[in-house]
Each structure stands twice: as C-alpha cells, then as structure tokens.
Amino acid sequence: MAATDHTVTLLTRVGCHLCDDAKGVLARIASDTGVEWSEVDVDADPELAYEYGDRVPVVLLDNEEHGFWRVEEARLRRDLER
C-alpha cells in the first residue's frame, strides 16, 4: 500500500507547543511521501475533547490512534508503507 492510500489526522488544540512541533514533522513526512494529512481541533468537538483532550497532539492513522504527545517519525513512515 502506498503512503497516499492512508489517511493521517492530527488532533490538536490552540496554544499547544507540542502540536506545533507535530505539524512540522507531519509536513516534512507529507513532503517526502505525498501523504495528505488534516488537522482537527479537539476542543471543537466534545467527544474528541473527552477521548483525546489529555493527550494532544494525537496522530490518527486510518482513523486509529497511532501515537500521542510526539510524532514517532520513523514508525509513522514505516507504517505508511504498509
């Protein structure tokens, strides 16, 4: 499966410095692999805030939690090739 066949979502919130770091890593991965990613503010959705609010940023790969607090770049790149 190619990286572009996956969906990557970054759950963030305003004022989160770790979220800013994660955006930079995802932008770099997207530039290298062509994968598209989207950002969702957890505070805009009470269900997301309840589920993920204490762990942002959270990376979802194909709608499944892949990691939180930091993007594990090597692991995400590997998993995008599966």
C-alpha positions as CSV (number, residue, x, y, z in Angstrom):
1,M,0.0,0.0,0.0
2,A,1.4,3.4,-0.9
3,A,1.6,6.2,1.7
4,T,-1.0,8.2,-0.3
5,D,-3.6,5.4,0.3
6,H,-3.7,6.3,4.0
7,T,-5.4,9.0,6.0
8,V,-3.5,10.9,8.6
9,T,-5.2,13.2,11.1
10,L,-3.6,15.3,13.7
11,L,-5.7,16.1,16.8
12,T,-4.6,19.5,18.2
13,R,-5.6,22.4,20.3
14,V,-4.9,26.1,20.2
15,G,-1.8,27.1,22.1
16,C,-0.2,23.7,22.2
17,H,3.5,23.8,21.5
18,L,3.8,20.1,21.1
19,C,1.1,20.4,18.4
20,D,3.2,22.9,16.5
21,D,6.1,20.5,16.7
22,A,3.9,17.7,15.4
23,K,2.6,19.8,12.5
24,G,6.2,20.4,11.4
25,V,7.0,16.7,11.4
26,L,3.8,15.8,9.5
27,A,4.6,18.5,6.9
28,R,8.0,17.0,6.4
29,I,6.6,13.5,6.1
30,A,3.9,14.7,3.7
31,S,6.5,16.4,1.5
32,D,8.6,13.3,1.3
33,T,5.8,10.7,0.8
34,G,2.9,12.6,-0.7
35,V,0.5,11.6,2.1
36,E,-2.1,14.1,2.8
37,W,-3.0,15.0,6.4
38,S,-5.6,17.0,8.2
39,E,-5.8,18.8,11.5
40,V,-8.7,18.8,13.9
41,D,-9.1,20.9,17.0
42,V,-10.2,18.6,19.8
43,D,-11.8,21.4,21.7
44,A,-14.3,22.0,18.8
45,D,-15.9,18.6,19.4
46,P,-16.9,17.5,23.0
47,E,-16.4,13.8,22.1
48,L,-12.9,14.3,20.8
49,A,-12.0,16.5,23.8
50,Y,-13.2,13.8,26.2
51,E,-11.4,11.0,24.4
52,Y,-8.2,12.7,23.4
53,G,-8.0,16.0,25.2
54,D,-5.4,15.0,27.8
55,R,-3.0,13.5,25.1
56,V,-2.8,16.1,22.3
57,P,-1.3,16.1,19.9
58,V,-2.7,12.7,18.8
59,V,-1.9,11.2,15.4
60,L,-4.6,9.0,13.9
61,L,-3.5,6.7,11.1
62,D,-6.5,5.4,9.1
63,N,-8.8,6.6,12.0
64,E,-6.8,4.5,14.6
65,E,-4.7,6.1,17.3
66,H,-1.0,5.9,16.2
67,G,0.6,7.9,18.9
68,F,0.3,10.9,21.2
69,W,2.4,13.8,22.6
70,R,5.1,13.3,19.9
71,V,5.1,12.0,16.3
72,E,7.2,8.9,16.2
73,E,8.5,9.8,12.7
74,A,10.4,6.6,11.8
75,R,7.5,4.4,13.0
76,L,4.9,6.6,11.1
77,R,7.0,6.5,7.9
78,R,7.2,2.7,8.2
79,D,3.5,2.3,8.9
80,L,2.6,4.5,5.9
81,E,4.4,2.0,3.6
82,R,2.2,-0.9,4.8
